[in-house]
Amino acid sequence: SLTTFLLGCAGPAPAPEPGMQVIQHGRGEEMQVATGVDWDSYTKIILHTAPVEFKENWKSDQERLHGKVIRDEDVKRIEDAGSGQLSKVMYKTLFEKGGYEMTSESGEGVMVFQPNIVNLDVQAVGWVQNSILESLPAYRGGMTIELVIRDSVSDKLLAVAWQNQSDPYADDMDRTANFSNALAFRTMSKPWADWLHKQLEKAKSGN
C-alpha cells in the first residue's frame, strides 16, 4: 500500500524515495514526483480503473451492526460504485481542468494513471433504515485514494500520491435517509481529483 510506502502523514515530510522529491505533504495526504521530469511534455493520460480494498474487518463489522449477512453481489456493487465514480470524476477533472487528452494508446507524452482505493468504509447497500440512523447519527464513511503514475513507454515511475477522504455529507440525515454510495463516492472523489490536478500543476511549475 502506498500509504505504508509513504507513511508519516502527521509529522515532518519524510525523506523521499530514491530519485523522487516530495512536493506535497500534510495530514492525510502526500505526493512525490520523480526528479528531472519535463511535465509539460506529458499531454495524454491512460486512466485505469481502481481496484478496491475494504477497511480491515469491514464485512464482519457491518454484519454485526446490521444483523445481516453481506452478499457477494452487495460487495461487488459497492466496489463498482467506488471505482466507477472515481474514474468519472478523475476523467472529468483531468480533461476539463487539466487539459489532458484521455487515450488508451501508449506513446510519447502519455502517462499511465493507476489509482487504488483502500481502507474503504461505507454503509452496506440498502441497509440504512431509520432505526439504524438513530443509532448512527454521526456515521462517517471514508477511504484512502492512492495513485501511481508511470511513463507509458519506459514504465518509469513518475509520481506516487495518496490522500484520505471522508464523506462530507455523512451527518446530513435527509441525505443519508436516501443513502447512495454513488453520491458518497462522488463527494469523496471530487476533492481528490481537484487536489491531484493542483499537484500536477505544481509539478509543472517546478514548485
N, C-alpha and C positions, 0 to 999 in steps of 0.2 A: 504494500500500500504506500502511495506517495506521502500520506500523512505521517507515516513512520519514517519514510525516506527523508522527509523534510521537517522532522519534528522540531519543536522548540517555539511553538506559536505564541507563547505569552512573554518570553524573555527577549534578550537582545538577538539581533539577527544572527543565525548560525553561520558557520563557515560554509561557503558554497561547495558543491561537489567540484571535482577537478574539471577545469575548462568551463565552469559556469560562474555567473555572478548573480547575486540577489538584487532584484530591482524593486521588490515589494515584500515587506514582512510586517505582519501585525497580528493582533489577537484573532486567531481563526482564519488566517489567510497567508499565503506566501506564493511568490513566483520567482523562479530562477531562469535565466536565459544564458545560452552559450555566448562566449565572448567572440568578438571578431565577426559577427554575423551582419550581413547587409540586409536588414529587414525590408528595406524599400524594394529589393529585388523579388520579394515574395508577394505575389498578387493573387494567387489562387489557393483554394483550400479543398482538400478531400476530407469531409467530415464523417467520421464513423459514428455509429450508434453506441450508446454507453451500456455496458453490462451493469447489472445491479446486484449489490450485496447488502443484505439487510443487517441492521444492528444486531449484535450478539443477543441471542435469546428472544428476538422479536416475536417469532412464531409462538413460542411457549407462553410468553408474557401476554400476547393478545388472546390466546386461547383461555388462559386462566382468568383474564379480565372479563371476557365475554361469555365464558362457559360454552364455547362452540369450537369445533374443530375447523381449522383453516384448510380449505380445499386447495389442491394444486392449481386449479383454474383461477382461484382468488389471488394466489401469489403471482401467477403469470399475468393477470390483469393489472396488478399494481406495478409489476416490473415494466410492462409495456407502456403504462401511463407515464411512469417516471422517465424512461428512456425516450419516449416519443415527444413529450413536452420539452425536454432538454434539447433535443435535436431541432425542434421547430424554433425555439427561442434563439438558440445559438445561430442557426441559419439566418434568421431574420436580422439579428443584430449585426453579425459579421458582414452580411451583404449590404444592408441599408446604411449602417453607421460606418462600418469599416471599409466599404467599397471593394471587398474581396469577391472574386468570382468563385462560385462553387462548381467543382468539377468532380468527375470520377476517374480522370485520367492522370497518371503520373507524368512528370516532366519538369523542365527547368522552371524555377519560380513557384513550385507547387509544394505546399505544406500538407502534412497528414496530421489531422487532429484526432486523437483517441481519448475521448472523455470516459470517465468511470464514476459511477455513483456508489458510494459506500456508506455504511452506518445509517442506512435508511430506516426511519422510524415514523410510520404513519398508521392511521387507523385502518383496520381491515375493511375491505369493500362491503358496504351495505350494513355495517354493524352499528352505526351511530343512531341511537334512539334517545328519546327524552330522558329515560331513566339513566342511561349511560352519560348523557350530557350533564345531568345533575351531579354525578359522581366525578366527572372530569371537566370542571369548569375552566381549567387552565391548561388542558391538554395541548401540547405543542409538538407538532411534527417537525422533523428535521432530516438533513442529510449532508454529507460531505461530497463535494464535486471535485474530482481530480482530473488533470489533463496532462497528456504527454504530446508534445509537438515534435515531429521529425521531418527531415527533408525527404520528399517522395522518391528521389533518385538515389541518393547516397545512404539514406536511412540515418543520417547524422542527427543526434539529439539536439534540438534547437531550444526547447524550453520545457519546464515542468512547473505545474501550478496546482494549488488546491485552495478551496475555500469552504468554510462551514456555512450552511444556510438553515434557517428555520422558517416555518410558515408564519408570515406576519399577521394573518387573519385567524389564527387558531383560537383566539379569545372572543371572536365575533360569533355570538350564539346564533344569530339569524343565519349567518353564512354556514356555520357548522351544522345546523339543523338540516340543511340541504347539502350534506357533505359531498364534496367532489375531490377526489385525489388529483384529478387532472388540473383543477384550479389551484390546489395546493402546490403541485409541481411547477405550474406556470409561475406562480408568485415567488417561488424559491429560485427558479431558473433565470428569471429576468435580471435580478441584481448581479448574479454570477456572470451572465453574458455581458452586461454593461461594465462590470469590473474587469473582465478579461479584455474587452476592447480597449479600455483605458490603459491597461498594462502593455498591450501590443503597441499602442501609440507612444507610450513611454519608451519602449524598447527601440522604436524607430528614431526617436529623438535623441537616443543615447543617454537618457537620464534614468 
